[in-house]
Structure formats: structure tokens, C-alpha cells
Amino acid sequence: MNAPALSAVELLQELIRIPSVSPDGDPGTANTGEAECAEFIFDFLKALGAEVELREVLPGRPNVVGKFPSRGSAKKPAVLFAPHTDTVSVVGMTIDPFGAEVRDGRVWGRGASDTKGSIAAMLIALATHRESIPDLQNEIWFAGLMSEETGQMGSKALAKEFQPAFVIAGEPTLCQVVHAHKGCLWLRLEADGIAAHGSTPERGENAIHKILRVLDDLRTRIPAALEGHSHPLLGTPTWNLGMLNGGARANIVPDHCSASIDMRCVPSQDIAAFARELESAIHAIEPGVRVTTIQCAPLDTPADDPYVAKLASCGAGLAGAPWFCDAAIFGAMGVPAVAAGPGSIADAHTANESIAIPHLEDGVEFFSRFLQALR
């Protein structure tokens, strides 16, 4: 591969054509996992002269981690460019998810915005400045992280091994520097019952009723717990009952029911303690209901951190966001971290995902200016 010869658009097309769909839920394709995408990035980074590793986190799902050469005897603080390589499901897409078509001034396909656009912009900026990188004041690293869309296993694995001086998680922010974002608590409830004929419900045990009794309590308990929490950039926490599934037919007593709740939390909340409180309340109402949680801490990196300020001066300024990303995993380890990259979050996860070519090119310039600012 002649890595520097590719344009940002051409590189993005190559990345989109490699399916790297998260296998969780219904991916909508048999081509899941990040391995092929990570291998492509491995080759690109190696062509730029970086020391590169594939670090398997889950079977067939590696992080790809590269360190660029650095001159000088003194140890330099590390700056990590860290976009994620996985994408969401392609179910319901109205375009070829892996076609990477260029039309109407945009590149189309799954991941174009979230977040292969950031991968392409970062890599082209690194390729453009590869000759000057060894002499920068910072050691430059790149990591393509798996599993950001579900569980963030890639960033969790890398953060345990490596705490750089600064992390830029690649996300579609229109090159704004998101230094604060909400955290997340996903609550999944499952209940079992006993099936019976709908004409003799007394012979069964209705799993839906068990979940409804829990939800009736949570409808008042969760808003009361969220009240009083707020953040100047992020506003107030929110919650949403996103899924409720149970039963097979109206004339059968349902023997299984599940529900999923999405809560977006602000930095003043203790998410782990909140999860324990909710689980205790649920078991007090229905001891047999199984509770599982996925938690992601909020991000609240100080705006006056020198790296944050330097990066913000290269792009579209500072911002907060209601979503969450891998930056928070490093932030929880005490590492200054932000999210930034080309494209708009409004195009992410959509049925016709795309990125405007001028936005992609803005991303290359944004990351190039930041690398130049590290001289």
C-alpha cells in the first residue's frame, strides 16, 4: 500500500468498503467484527513508519495500536489519536452500506460519519506530517478501537495498559472539541413466567405483569433520583424506556418478558451507586427479575487544560454533547480526553449515512493544524 498517495476521500471509501459492523444485536450482515478494518489500518500505519500491533480484545476483534518514531533522548508526553473501528447495524439502510458511493458532494455508507470519517482525516493528517512527527514535542500514537458502539471494550483494554498525556477520540463533531458529555446507564430487565392457555390464566404466571410492576415503580423512582442534577453545558439527565418485549400471542400467558431503559447522566451523578440503588429497589418489588447494566461514566475534561485549549484553537471551539464515547474511559483514568472529528452526529446511525466531502477535508486540516501546534 502506498499510503500517502491516497486522498482523504479515497481512504474513506476504502474504509467504508470493509464491513466492521458490531456483532451485537441484529447486525444485518454476516460480515461483523473489526479485524479486517484493523488489518487495513495496520498496513497503512506501517507504511508511514509507525510501530504497529494488533491487540486482540475479543476473539477476532482487535485494537490496532501504532506508535510513531520520536527523536531525542528525553521521554516525551504521548498524544493519542483514538477513533473507533466498529459501526452500528446496517439493518434498514436505504443505500448500499458498503458501497462508498461519491455523489452530491458526499461520501455515502455505514461509518462515513461515525466514525470512519475521523479515521480517514486523522490518518491523512498523520501521513501528511509523518516527516516532522519525530521532532514534535509529543510522542504521537494512533489507536483504532473496537467495540465503542457496545461496551467500549477496546478503550477499556487500552486504558488499562496505556495512559497518555492527551486523548482525542474520533467522533463526528464538526471539528468542535467536545470536552464534556453525558454518561450512560443502560438497564435491562428480564422476567420468566409460566405459559398457560389464555382462557385459564390462573394456571400460568404472567411474566409481563412482573415487568410492569417494576416499571410502574421506576416511572416515579427514576425521575425523582435525577431531579436536582444538572451541568452548565449538558443540561439535565434523561431517561427513556426504549424496549418492552413479551409474549407470543394474545391467547397465551407469556412466560418471558424483557425491558430496556436508557439513562443519560451528568458528571454530578454516581452512576455505579445509582445502578445499585435501582437494582435493590427492583428486587424488593420482584425478587425474580434479573437486572443487568451497562455503564459509561460522563466526561468532564477542564476547558482550560492546555491540550484542550490548543486543540480548540485549531478547530471550531469547545462544546458539550448528550451522547457518550471512548473519551470518557480515558477520562475516568485521569487522562485529559476529548472527542473531535469531521462530520455531523446528525448523520450518524442513519439509514443513508454520509459525510460531506468539505467536512472531511476540514477534518484533515483540523488535525494537521494540531500536529503543527505540537512543534
C-alpha positions, 0 to 999 in steps of 0.5 A: 500500500502506498499510503500517502498517495491516497486522498482523504476521500479515497481512504474513506471509501476504502474504509467504508468498503470493509464491513466492521459492523458490531456483532451485537444485536441484529447486525444485518450482515454476516460480515461483523467484527473489526479485524479486517478494518484493523488489518487495513489500518495496520498496513497503512500505519506501517507504511508511514513508519509507525510501530504497529500491533494488533491487540486482540480484545475479543476473539477476532476483534482487535485494537490496532495500536501504532506508535510513531518514531520520536527523536531525542533522548528525553521521554516525551508526553504521548498524544493519542489519536483514538477513533473507533473501528466498529459501526452500528447495524446496517439493518434498514439502510436505504443505500448500499452500506458498503458501497462508498458511493461519491455523489452530491458532494458526499461520501455515502455508507455505514461509518462515513460519519461515525466514525470512519470519517475521523479515521480517514482525516486523522490518518491523512493528517498523520501521513501528511506530517509523518516527516516532522512527527519525530521532532514534535514535542509529543510522542504521537500514537494512533489507536483504532478501537473496537467495540465503542458502539457496545461496551467500549471494550477496546478503550477499556483494554487500552486504558488499562495498559496505556495512559497518555498525556492527551486523548482525542477520540474520533467522533463526528463533531464538526471539528468542535472539541467536545470536552464534556458529555453525558454518561450512560446507564443502560438497564435491562430487565428480564422476567420468566413466567409460566405459559398457560392457555389464555382462557385459564390464566390462573394456571400460568404466571404472567411474566409481563405483569412482573415487568410492569410492576417494576416499571410502574415503580421506576416511572416515579423512582427514576425521575425523582433520583435525577431531579436536582442534577444538572451541568452548565453545558449538558443540561439535565439527565434523561431517561427513556424506556426504549424496549418492552418485549413479551409474549407470543400471542394474545391467547397465551400467558407469556412466560418471558418478558424483557425491558430496556431503559436508557439513562443519560447522566451528568458528571454530578451523578454516581452512576455505579451507586445509582445502578445499585440503588435501582437494582435493590429497589427492583428486587424488593418489588420482584425478587425474580427479575434479573437486572443487568447494566451497562455503564459509561461514566460522563466526561468532564475534561477542564476547558482550560487544560492546555491540550484542550485549549490548543486543540480548540484553537485549531478547530471550531471551539469547545462544546458539550454533547448528550451522547457518550464515547471512548473519551470518557474511559480515558477520562475516568483514568485521569487522562485529559480526553476529548472527542473531535472529528469531521462530520455531523452526529446528525448523520450518524446511525442513519439509514443513508449515512454520509459525510460531506466531502468539505467536512472531511477535508476540514477534518484533515486540516483540523488535525494537521493544524494540531500536529503543527501546534505540537512543534 
